Amino acid sequence: MADGAQELLDLLDLEPLDKDLFRGTGAGGETPTRIYGGQVIAQALAAAYRTVPDDRLCHSLHAYFIRPGNPAMPVIYNVDRARDGGSFTTRRVVAIQNGKQILNLSCSFHIQEPGWEHQHTMPDVPAPETLISRHEHNLKHMDRIPGVFHPDILRPRPIEMREVAPRDPMTPEPVDDINHVWIRMQAAAGQSPQMQHVLLAYVSDYGLMGSALRPHGLNWFQRSTMTASLDHAMWFHGPIAFEDWHLYAMDAPFSGGARGFNRGSIFTRDGRLVASVAQEGLMRPLDKA
């Protein structure tokens, strides 16, 4: 199994404490100061799935980030069984650390039903085999990236990411907000449909907010902007096999008021739309005076 893959799968395998009460580890390695938002979303969805019949898969989730999570502490997930209907099941999950809420998540699950179908076309982009990984791109610029970021860049990554148009990490030029990244996790092979959703939810928060930073020539390495995910919504449209390449096609229609709005569409390599994402994030200028 690829480096870090088993660690991620273990991270998303929650410990049951009582009925509708679960515990997850806070340490995920994305950042030493706060828990990566996608981790909390994924763990909350995993907790909800523990209370839902196997014939119902998540079709939508909506989350609010309330406080930054502490990676040195476990996270408690309390699931509220809001409704069990004939074809839909609804759950509300509260993530708690130190007696305080760090995330609220509502999610809905649906039985499989036939219906009319249509979708937008996948963007025409270079194949992933023609691109270098985000990890390789950052390694090429290690001598220019502040040392505080080096441990994060060098650590094993269970999810492969290949940007269609990578930017210079230290002096990015302002460009349009279109942000295309190929993603996959080969260790997802053989995982359940529920875990496929959890893994896709995990990666859906990674790089999404960077779309709103692109038109302003900004990124995280510059340390000129305070960024944080504020909310996150995701819709699942069809079966997922995340061991295969998927295109995460992102954009940011608006930024203003120290916030940026970002959207994403996730396609299989053959062009099937399997998920949609929307998120608003904080992008507050830092006063360096």
LUMGU-733910 format. One line per 5 residues: their letters; for each residue x, y, z of N, C-alpha, C. Coordinates in steps of 0.02 Angstrom, whole numbers, plus 32768, in hexadecimal, padded with zeros to 4 digits. Layout:
! residues N
a> X Y Z X Y Z X Y Z ~ ... .
//
This chain:
! residues 289
madga> 802B 7FC4 8000 8000 8000 8000 802C 803E 8000 ~ 8018 8071 7FDA 8040 80AE 7FD3 804C 80CF 8017 ~ 8084 80F5 8019 8095 8117 8057 805C 8142 8070 ~ 804B 813A 80AF 8017 8164 80CE 7FD1 814C 80C2 ~ 7FC6 811C 8094 7F82 8108 8084 7F60 80E4 80BF .
qelld> 7F85 80B4 80DD 7F67 8091 8116 7F5B 80C0 8150 ~ 7F87 80F0 8159 7F7E 8122 818E 7F3D 8149 8183 ~ 7F2F 815B 8145 7EF1 8180 8137 7EB4 8153 8142 ~ 7EB7 8115 812A 7E7F 80E8 8134 7E72 80DC 817E ~ 7EA7 80D6 81A6 7E9F 80CE 81EE 7E82 810D 820E .
lldle> 7E95 8147 81F3 7E7D 8187 820D 7E31 818C 8205 ~ 7E17 816E 81D0 7DCF 8173 81C1 7DA7 8139 81DE ~ 7DC8 810B 8201 7DA7 80D3 8222 7D9B 80E6 826B ~ 7D5F 80FF 827A 7D51 811C 82BC 7D46 80E6 82F1 ~ 7D53 80F9 832E 7D48 80CD 8367 7D02 80DA 8384 .
pldkd> 7CD7 80A7 8387 7C95 80B0 83A6 7C9B 80B5 83F2 ~ 7C7C 80E8 840F 7C7D 80F1 8458 7C3B 80DD 8478 ~ 7C05 80EB 8457 7BC2 80DC 846F 7B94 80E1 8432 ~ 7B54 80D7 843B 7B26 80DE 8403 7B2A 8125 83E8 ~ 7B38 812C 83A7 7B3B 816C 8384 7B73 8199 839D .
lfrgt> 7BA5 817D 83BE 7BDD 81A4 83D8 7C1E 8182 83C3 ~ 7C4A 81A9 83A2 7C87 818D 8386 7CC2 81BB 8395 ~ 7CFE 819C 8393 7D3B 81C3 839F 7D6B 81BA 8365 ~ 7D87 81F1 834E 7DB9 81F0 8319 7DF8 8213 8330 ~ 7E31 81FF 8315 7E6F 8221 8326 7E72 8265 8305 .
gagge> 7E92 8294 8326 7E99 82D7 830A 7ED6 82DD 82DE ~ 7F09 82B3 82EA 7F48 82BA 82C5 7F41 829D 8280 ~ 7F45 82C8 824E 7F41 82B1 8209 7F7E 82C3 81E0 ~ 7FA8 82F0 81FB 7FE6 8300 81D9 7FE2 8338 81A6 ~ 7FA7 8352 8195 7FA2 8387 8163 7FC1 83C8 817C .
tptri> 7FB9 83D7 81BB 7FD6 8413 81D8 7FE2 8406 8222 ~ 8018 8420 823F 8025 8415 8286 7FFC 8441 82B5 ~ 7FD9 8473 829A 7FB8 84A3 82C5 7F6C 849A 82C9 ~ 7F4D 847D 8295 7F05 8472 8297 7EF4 8437 826B ~ 7EBC 8417 827A 7EA7 83DD 8253 7E90 83F3 820E .
yggqv> 7EA7 83D1 81DC 7E92 83DD 8197 7E46 83D5 8193 ~ 7E24 8406 8175 7DDB 8406 8173 7DBD 83C9 8152 ~ 7DDC 83B1 811C 7DC2 8376 80FA 7DC3 8339 8126 ~ 7DF2 8336 8155 7DF4 82FE 8184 7DB7 82FD 81B0 ~ 7DA4 8337 81CB 7D6A 8339 81F8 7D2A 832A 81D2 .
iaqal> 7D24 8344 8194 7CEA 8335 816B 7CE5 82EA 815F ~ 7D1D 82CC 814B 7D1E 8285 813B 7D0E 825A 8178 ~ 7D2B 826B 81B2 7D1D 8245 81EE 7CD4 824D 8203 ~ 7CB8 8289 81FC 7C72 8294 820D 7C44 826B 81DF ~ 7C55 8269 819E 7C2E 8241 816F 7C35 81F7 8180 .
aaayr> 7C71 81E1 8193 7C7B 819B 81A6 7C51 818A 81E4 ~ 7C4C 81B9 8213 7C23 81AD 824E 7BDA 81A6 823B ~ 7BC2 81D2 820F 7B7C 81CE 81F9 7B6E 818C 81D6 ~ 7B9D 8176 81AC 7B93 8137 8188 7B8C 80FB 81B7 ~ 7BAA 80FF 81F3 7BA4 80C8 8223 7B5C 80BF 823B .
tvpdd> 7B31 80F0 822F 7AEC 80ED 8248 7AB9 80E6 8211 ~ 7AD0 80DA 81D3 7AA3 80D9 8199 7AA4 8094 8179 ~ 7A6B 807A 8162 7A69 8039 8140 7A96 8039 8102 ~ 7AB1 7FFF 80F2 7AE1 7FF9 80BA 7AC3 8009 8076 ~ 7A80 8006 8070 7A62 8012 802F 7A58 805C 8020 .
rlchs> 7A6F 8088 804D 7A68 80D0 8043 7AAC 80F1 8043 ~ 7ABA 8116 800D 7AF9 813A 8008 7AED 8185 800D ~ 7B20 81A8 8026 7B1A 81F1 802E 7B13 8211 7FE9 ~ 7AE3 823E 7FE3 7ADD 8265 7FA6 7AEE 82AE 7FB1 ~ 7AEE 82C5 7FF1 7B03 830A 7FFE 7B18 8312 8046 .
lhayf> 7B47 8341 8050 7B5C 8354 8094 7B69 839F 8095 ~ 7B5D 83BC 80CF 7B66 8404 80D9 7B86 840E 811D ~ 7BC0 8430 811F 7BE5 8436 815D 7BF9 847F 816A ~ 7BFC 8490 81AA 7C17 84D1 81C0 7C52 84C3 81EE ~ 7C8A 84E3 81DE 7CC4 84E1 820A 7CBB 8518 8240 .
irpgn> 7CBC 8504 827E 7CAD 8533 82B4 7CEC 854A 82D9 ~ 7D17 851A 82E9 7D57 8529 830A 7D8E 84FF 82EA ~ 7DCC 8517 82EB 7E03 84EC 82D2 7E0C 84B1 8300 ~ 7E17 8476 82E3 7E23 843A 830A 7E6B 8434 8320 ~ 7E76 8417 835B 7EB9 840D 8377 7ED1 83C7 8364 .
pampv> 7F06 83C0 833B 7F1C 837E 8326 7F38 8354 835E ~ 7F46 8372 8398 7F62 834C 83D1 7F2B 832A 83FA ~ 7EEC 8336 83EA 7EB4 831B 8410 7E87 82F1 83E3 ~ 7E66 82BD 8400 7E33 8299 83D9 7DF6 82C4 83CD ~ 7DCD 82B0 839D 7D8E 82D2 838E 7D54 82A3 839B .
iynvd> 7D22 82BB 83C0 7CE6 8294 83CE 7CB0 82A7 839C ~ 7C90 8275 837F 7C5B 8280 834D 7C19 8265 8369 ~ 7BEA 8293 8372 7BA7 8281 838C 7B75 8285 8352 ~ 7B57 824B 8343 7B29 8246 830A 7AE1 824B 8323 ~ 7ABB 8279 8306 7A74 8280 8314 7A4D 8260 82DA .
rardg> 7A25 822D 82E9 79FD 820B 82B6 79BF 8234 82A8 ~ 79C7 8267 827F 7991 8297 8274 7953 8277 8255 ~ 795C 824A 8224 7922 822C 8202 7937 81ED 81DD ~ 790C 81BA 81E2 7912 817E 81BA 78D1 8176 8193 ~ 78D3 818B 8153 7896 8189 812B 7895 814C 80FC .
gsftt> 7861 814B 80D2 785A 8113 80A5 7891 810E 8071 ~ 78AA 8148 8059 78E0 8148 8027 791A 8175 803A ~ 7911 81A2 8069 7947 81CF 807F 7954 81C6 80CA ~ 7994 81CC 80DC 79A9 81CB 8121 79D2 820A 812E ~ 79C5 822C 8165 79E8 826B 8174 7A0D 8265 81B6 .
rrvva> 7A4A 827F 81B7 7A72 827E 81F4 7A92 82C3 8200 ~ 7A9B 82D3 823F 7AC0 830F 8253 7AFA 82F8 8280 ~ 7B36 830F 8271 7B71 82FB 8297 7B92 8339 82B4 ~ 7BA1 8335 82F5 7BC5 836B 8317 7C0A 8350 832A ~ 7C3F 8372 8314 7C83 8361 8326 7C99 838C 8361 .
iqngk> 7CB3 836C 8395 7CC1 838E 83D5 7D08 8382 83EB ~ 7D29 83B7 8402 7D69 83B3 8424 7D67 83E0 8461 ~ 7D80 83C7 8499 7D82 83F0 84D5 7D3E 840B 84E9 ~ 7D09 83E4 84DB 7CC6 83F8 84ED 7CA7 842C 84C0 ~ 7CC9 843E 8489 7CB0 8472 845C 7CAA 8457 8415 .
qilnl> 7C79 8470 83F1 7C6E 845A 83AC 7CA4 8478 837E ~ 7CC0 844D 8354 7CEF 8467 8322 7CD1 8461 82DC ~ 7C9D 8437 82D3 7C7D 8431 8292 7C37 8415 829B ~ 7C08 842F 8275 7BC4 8413 826E 7BBC 83FA 8227 ~ 7BA1 83BE 821F 7B97 83A2 81DD 7B52 8383 81D8 .
scsfh> 7B2D 8395 81A4 7AED 8375 8194 7AF6 834E 8154 ~ 7ADC 8311 8152 7AE3 82E9 8115 7AA4 82C0 810A ~ 7A97 82B2 80CA 7A5B 828E 80B6 7A6F 8251 808C ~ 7A4B 821A 8096 7A5A 81DB 8074 7A1B 81C5 804F ~ 7A26 81A3 8016 79EE 8194 7FE9 79F6 814D 7FCE .
iqepg> 79BE 812A 7FC6 79C0 80EA 7FA4 79CB 80F6 7F59 ~ 79DF 80C3 7F35 79E8 80CB 7EED 79A4 80CC 7ECB ~ 799A 80FF 7EA0 795B 8105 7E7B 796B 811A 7E34 ~ 7944 8102 7E02 794E 8117 7DBD 7931 815D 7DB2 ~ 794B 8181 7D81 7931 81C4 7D71 7953 81DF 7D33 .
wehqh> 793E 821C 7D1D 795C 823D 7CE4 79A5 824F 7CF4 ~ 79CF 8250 7CC1 7A16 825E 7CCC 7A30 8291 7C99 ~ 7A5A 82BE 7CB0 7A83 82E8 7C85 7ABC 8302 7CAF ~ 7AF1 831C 7C90 7B29 8339 7CB4 7B4F 8367 7C86 ~ 7B78 8394 7CA4 7BA5 83BD 7C7D 7BE0 8393 7C65 .
tmpdv> 7C00 83AB 7C31 7C39 8387 7C14 7C79 8396 7C3B ~ 7CA2 8364 7C42 7CE2 836D 7C64 7D10 839B 7C3B ~ 7D35 83C8 7C5B 7D64 83F1 7C37 7D98 83C7 7C12 ~ 7DB0 83E1 7BD9 7DE3 83C0 7BB2 7E27 83D5 7BCC ~ 7E49 83A8 7BEF 7E8A 83B8 7C0F 7EBC 8382 7BFF .
papet> 7EFD 838F 7C08 7F30 835C 7BFC 7F26 831F 7C2A ~ 7F3A 82E5 7C12 7F34 82A7 7C39 7F64 82A9 7C75 ~ 7F53 8287 7CAC 7F7E 8289 7CE7 7FC5 826F 7CDB ~ 7FCC 823F 7CAC 800F 8223 7C9E 803F 8256 7C80 ~ 8024 828D 7C65 804F 82C0 7C47 8064 82F6 7C7A .
lisrh> 804D 82F0 7CB8 8058 8323 7CEB 8082 8308 7D24 ~ 80A5 8335 7D46 80C9 8320 7D82 809C 832A 7DBF ~ 80AC 8307 7DF5 8084 830C 7E31 8090 834E 7E55 ~ 8060 8362 7E7F 8069 839E 7EA7 80A6 8397 7ED3 ~ 80B2 835B 7EED 80EC 834E 7F18 812D 835B 7EF1 .
ehnlk> 8132 8341 7EB4 816E 834C 7E8B 8177 8396 7E7A ~ 8140 83B8 7E6D 8144 83FF 7E5D 8160 8427 7E98 ~ 8149 8418 7ED4 8161 843B 7F0F 81AA 842A 7F1D ~ 81BE 83EB 7F12 8204 83D8 7F1D 8233 8400 7EF1 ~ 821E 8411 7EB5 8248 8437 7E87 8256 847D 7EA2 .
hmdri> 822C 8495 7ECF 8233 84DA 7EE9 8243 84DB 7F34 ~ 825B 84A3 7F4E 8266 849E 7F97 8297 84D4 7FB0 ~ 82C9 84E6 7F88 82FA 8517 7F9F 82DC 855D 7FA8 ~ 82A1 8568 7F8C 8280 85A9 7F91 8245 85A9 7FC1 ~ 822F 856F 7FD4 81F5 856A 8001 820D 856D 8049 .
pgvfh> 81ED 8596 8074 8203 859C 80BA 8207 8557 80DC ~ 823A 854F 8106 8247 850F 8126 820E 84F5 8151 ~ 81E3 8522 8169 81AC 850D 8194 817D 84DF 816D ~ 817C 84E4 812A 814F 84BB 8102 816F 8479 80EB ~ 81B1 8471 80F5 81D4 8437 80DB 81BA 83F4 80F7 .
pdilr> 81AF 83EE 8139 8196 83AE 8153 8154 8399 8132 ~ 8128 83C9 8126 80E8 83B8 8107 80F1 83A3 80BF ~ 811F 83C3 809B 812B 83B2 8055 814A 836C 804F ~ 8176 835B 807E 819C 831C 8079 8176 82DF 8094 ~ 8141 82E9 80BA 8120 82AF 80D8 80FB 8287 80A3 .
prpie> 80F2 8245 80AF 80CF 821B 807E 8087 8233 8072 ~ 8072 822F 8033 802F 8244 8020 8008 8209 8004 ~ 7FD0 81F6 8024 7FAA 81BD 800B 7F82 81CC 7FCC ~ 7F75 820D 7FBF 7F4D 8221 7F86 7F79 8244 7F53 ~ 7F7A 822A 7F16 7FA1 8249 7EE1 7F7B 8284 7EC4 .
mreva> 7F9F 82BA 7EB8 7F81 82F7 7E9C 7FAF 8311 7E65 ~ 7F93 831E 7E2A 7FB9 8339 7DF2 7F94 8375 7DD6 ~ 7FB1 83AF 7DE1 7F92 83EE 7DCA 7F9B 83F7 7D7F ~ 7F67 840D 7D5E 7F6B 8419 7D16 7F95 8458 7D08 ~ 7F90 848A 7D33 7FB6 84C9 7D28 7FD5 84DF 7D6A .
prdpm> 8009 84BC 7D82 8028 84D0 7DC2 8048 8514 7DBD ~ 8047 8538 7DF5 8064 857B 7DF7 80A5 857B 7E1F ~ 80CC 85AF 7E16 8108 85B7 7E3E 80F3 85BD 7E88 ~ 8110 8595 7EB5 80F9 8596 7EFA 8107 85D6 7F21 ~ 8139 85FC 7F0D 814C 8638 7F33 8139 8679 7F11 .
tpepv> 8138 867A 7ECF 8126 86B7 7EAB 80F2 86A7 7E75 ~ 80B8 8690 7E8A 8084 867F 7E58 8069 86BD 7E36 ~ 8062 86B9 7DF5 8044 86F0 7DD0 7FF7 86ED 7DD7 ~ 7FD6 8726 7DD8 7F8C 8725 7DD6 7F74 8702 7D96 ~ 7F49 86D2 7D9E 7F2D 86AE 7D65 7EE2 86A7 7D71 .
ddinh> 7EBF 8689 7D41 7E78 8680 7D4B 7E6B 864C 7D82 ~ 7E2D 8648 7D97 7E1B 861F 7DD0 7E13 85D5 7DBE ~ 7E17 85C3 7D7F 7E0F 857D 7D6A 7E48 8553 7D88 ~ 7E37 851D 7DA9 7E68 84F7 7DD0 7E58 84AC 7DC7 ~ 7E7F 848A 7D9C 7E72 8444 7D8C 7EA9 8418 7DA9 .
vwirm> 7E95 83E3 7DCC 7EC4 83B5 7DEC 7EAB 836E 7DE3 ~ 7ED8 8342 7DCC 7EC9 82FA 7DCA 7ED7 82DD 7E0F ~ 7EAB 82B2 7E28 7EB2 8295 7E6A 7EA2 824A 7E68 ~ 7EC3 8224 7E92 7EB2 81DE 7E9B 7ED4 81C4 7EDA ~ 7EBB 818C 7EF5 7EDA 8167 7F2C 7ED7 811D 7F1A .
qaaag> 7F0F 8103 7F04 7F10 80BE 7EEC 7EFA 808C 7F22 ~ 7F07 809C 7F62 7EF4 8070 7F99 7EA9 806F 7FA5 ~ 7E83 8098 7F80 7E3A 8096 7F86 7E1C 8058 7F64 ~ 7E44 8035 7F3E 7E2C 7FF8 7F1C 7E12 7FC6 7F4F ~ 7DD5 7FAD 7F43 7DB7 7F7C 7F6F 7D92 7F99 7FAA .
qspqm> 7D94 7FDA 7FB3 7D70 7FFA 7FEB 7D25 7FFC 7FDB ~ 7CFC 7FFF 800F 7CB4 8000 8008 7C9C 8041 7FE7 ~ 7C5F 8042 7FCB 7C45 8081 7FB0 7C43 80B8 7FE4 ~ 7C36 80A6 8023 7C34 80D8 8058 7C79 80F7 8063 ~ 7CAD 80CC 8065 7CF1 80E6 806F 7D08 810E 8032 .
qhvll> 7CF2 80FC 7FF6 7D02 8124 7FBB 7CE8 816C 7FC4 ~ 7CAC 8173 7FDE 7C90 81B5 7FEC 7CBA 81DA 8020 ~ 7CCC 81B7 8056 7CF2 81D5 808C 7D36 81EE 8072 ~ 7D57 81C6 8049 7D98 81DA 802E 7D92 8216 7FFF ~ 7D5E 8217 7FD6 7D54 8250 7FA9 7D44 828F 7FD1 .
ayvsd> 7D1D 8287 8007 7D0F 82C1 8032 7D4F 82DB 8051 ~ 7D7B 82AD 8064 7DBB 82C1 8082 7DE3 82EE 8053 ~ 7DEA 82D8 8014 7E15 82FE 7FE6 7DF2 833B 7FCA ~ 7DB0 833F 7FCF 7D8A 8376 7FB0 7D9B 83BA 7FCC ~ 7DB6 83BD 8009 7DC8 83FD 8028 7E0F 8412 8016 .
yglmg> 7E35 83E6 7FF7 7E7C 83F2 7FEA 7E85 841A 7FAA ~ 7E9B 8458 7FB1 7EA9 8482 7F76 7E6E 84A7 7F5A ~ 7E32 8499 7F74 7DF6 84B9 7F58 7DF9 8505 7F61 ~ 7E0D 851B 7F9D 7E0F 8563 7FAA 7E46 8586 7F83 ~ 7E77 8560 7F6C 7EAB 857E 7F43 7E91 859D 7F03 .
salrp> 7E55 8588 7EEE 7E37 85A5 7EB2 7E2C 85F0 7EBA ~ 7E13 8604 7EF5 7E06 864C 7F02 7E46 8674 7F0B ~ 7E7D 8652 7F1A 7EBD 8676 7F23 7EDF 8684 7EE0 ~ 7ED0 865C 7EAE 7EF4 8660 7E6E 7EF0 86A5 7E4D ~ 7EB5 86C4 7E48 7EB2 8705 7E25 7EDA 873D 7E48 .
hglnw> 7EED 8732 7E86 7F0F 8765 7EAD 7F59 8757 7EB5 ~ 7F72 8723 7E94 7FB9 8712 7E99 7FCD 86FD 7EDE ~ 7FA1 86D8 7F00 7FAC 86C4 7F45 7FAF 8678 7F4C ~ 7FD2 8661 7F7F 7FCF 861B 7F95 7FE5 8618 7FDE ~ 7FE6 85DB 7FF9 7FF3 85D3 8041 803D 85DC 8053 .
fqrst> 806A 85CF 8025 80B1 85D4 8035 80C6 861C 8044 ~ 80A2 864C 8029 80B6 8692 8032 80A8 86AC 8079 ~ 807A 868D 809B 8068 86A1 80E0 8051 86EA 80E3 ~ 802D 8700 80AF 8012 8744 80AD 7FC7 8746 80B7 ~ 7FA9 870B 80BC 7F61 8705 80BF 7F4C 86D3 80F4 .
mtasl> 7F1C 86E5 811E 7EFF 86B5 814D 7EC7 8690 8129 ~ 7ECC 864E 8124 7E9A 8627 8100 7E7C 85F2 812F ~ 7E3D 85E4 8125 7E1B 85AF 814B 7DDA 859F 8128 ~ 7DC9 855F 8124 7D88 854B 8109 7D51 8560 813A ~ 7D1C 857E 8121 7CE4 8594 814B 7CAA 8563 8148 .
dhamw> 7C9A 854C 810D 7C66 851A 8105 7C77 84EE 80CA ~ 7C52 84B7 80C2 7C63 8487 808E 7C25 845F 807D ~ 7C15 845B 803E 7BDB 8433 8027 7BF3 8405 7FF0 ~ 7BD5 83C9 7FEE 7BE9 8397 7FBD 7BAD 836D 7FA9 ~ 7BA8 835E 7F69 7B72 8334 7F4F 7B92 82FA 7F29 .
fhgpi> 7B7B 82BD 7F37 7B93 8282 7F16 7B60 826D 7EE1 ~ 7B78 8263 7EA3 7B4A 8256 7E6B 7B4B 820E 7E52 ~ 7B81 81E9 7E60 7B84 81A6 7E44 7BBC 817E 7E63 ~ 7BC2 813F 7E4F 7BF5 8112 7E6C 7C3B 812D 7E63 ~ 7C65 8120 7E95 7CA9 813A 7E96 7CDA 8100 7E9E .
afedw> 7D0F 8101 7E77 7D48 80D3 7E7E 7D86 80FF 7E81 ~ 7D97 8117 7EBC 7DC9 814A 7EC4 7E10 8131 7EB8 ~ 7E17 80EF 7EAD 7E59 80D6 7E99 7E6C 80EC 7E52 ~ 7E3A 8102 7E2C 7E46 811B 7DE8 7E4C 8167 7DE9 ~ 7E6A 8183 7DB5 7E72 81CB 7DB0 7E2E 81EE 7DA9 .
hlyam> 7E26 8224 7DCF 7DEB 8250 7DCA 7E04 8297 7DBF ~ 7DE0 82BD 7D97 7DF0 8303 7D8D 7DC7 832E 7DBD ~ 7DEA 8355 7DE6 7DC9 8385 7E13 7DCD 83C9 7DEF ~ 7D96 83DD 7DD1 7D92 841C 7DAA 7D74 8452 7DD7 ~ 7D9D 8483 7DEA 7D88 84B5 7E1B 7D8A 84FB 7DFD .
dapfs> 7D61 8528 7E1A 7D64 856F 7E09 7D4C 8597 7E45 ~ 7D52 85D9 7E40 7D3F 8606 7E76 7D1C 8642 7E58 ~ 7CDA 8642 7E54 7CB5 8679 7E33 7CBB 86BC 7E56 ~ 7CCE 86BC 7E97 7CCC 86FB 7EBD 7CFC 86F9 7EF7 ~ 7D1C 8733 7F05 7D3D 873F 7F45 7D30 8787 7F59 .
ggarg> 7D2A 8792 7F9A 7D1C 87D4 7FB4 7D0A 87D0 7FFD ~ 7D14 8808 8021 7D03 8809 8068 7D2C 87D8 8090 ~ 7D6B 87CB 807B 7D98 879C 809C 7D80 8754 8097 ~ 7D56 8744 8063 7D3F 8700 8058 7D44 86F0 800E ~ 7D4D 86AF 7FFF 7D4D 8698 7FBB 7D1D 865E 7FB3 .
fnrgs> 7CF8 865E 7F7B 7CC7 8629 7F6E 7CE4 85FB 7F38 ~ 7CE4 85BA 7F45 7D04 858A 7F19 7CD3 8552 7F08 ~ 7CDA 8537 7ECA 7CB0 84FF 7EB4 7CDC 84C9 7E96 ~ 7CC3 848C 7E97 7CE9 8455 7E78 7CBB 8421 7E5B ~ 7CD1 8403 7E23 7CAF 83CA 7E05 7CE1 8392 7DFE .
iftrd> 7CCF 8356 7E13 7CFD 831D 7E12 7CE4 82EB 7DDE ~ 7D0F 82DF 7DAC 7CFE 82B3 7D74 7D2A 8275 7D75 ~ 7D0F 823C 7D5F 7D39 8202 7D51 7D61 8211 7D12 ~ 7D93 81E8 7D06 7DBE 81F5 7CCC 7D97 81F3 7C8B ~ 7D62 81C9 7C88 7D3B 81C5 7C4A 7D03 81F9 7C47 .
grlva> 7D03 822A 7C76 7CD7 8263 7C70 7C96 825F 7C96 ~ 7C8E 822E 7CC2 7C50 8228 7CE9 7C55 8255 7D27 ~ 7C24 8281 7D31 7C23 82AD 7D6C 7C0B 8285 7DA9 ~ 7C37 827E 7DDC 7C26 8256 7E16 7C1B 827F 7E55 ~ 7C31 82BE 7E56 7C27 82E7 7E92 7C2E 8331 7E81 .
svaqe> 7C0C 835A 7EA9 7C12 83A3 7EA4 7C20 83BF 7EE9 ~ 7C45 83F6 7EEC 7C5B 8413 7F2C 7C53 845E 7F29 ~ 7C44 847C 7F62 7C43 84C6 7F69 7C5D 84D8 7FAE ~ 7C81 850E 7FB2 7C9F 8522 7FF2 7CAC 856D 7FF3 ~ 7CA2 858B 802D 7CB9 85D0 8038 7CF1 85CD 806B .
glmrp> 7D25 85F5 805E 7D5F 85F5 808B 7D75 863B 809D ~ 7D93 8641 80D7 7DB1 8680 80ED 7DF1 868D 80C6 ~ 7DFB 86C8 80AC 7E3A 86DC 808E 7E49 8725 80A3 ~ 7E5F 872B 80E0 7E68 876C 8101 7EB1 8783 80F8 ~ 7EBC 87C0 80DD 7F00 87D9 80D7 7F21 87E0 811B .
ldka> 7F60 87CB 8121 7F84 87D1 815F 7FAC 8812 815F ~ 7FA9 8835 8196 7FCE 8873 819E 8014 8862 81B4 ~ 8045 886F 8189 808A 885E 8198 80B0 8897 81BA ~ 808B 88CB 81CC 80AC 8904 81EB 80C6 88F2 8231 .
//
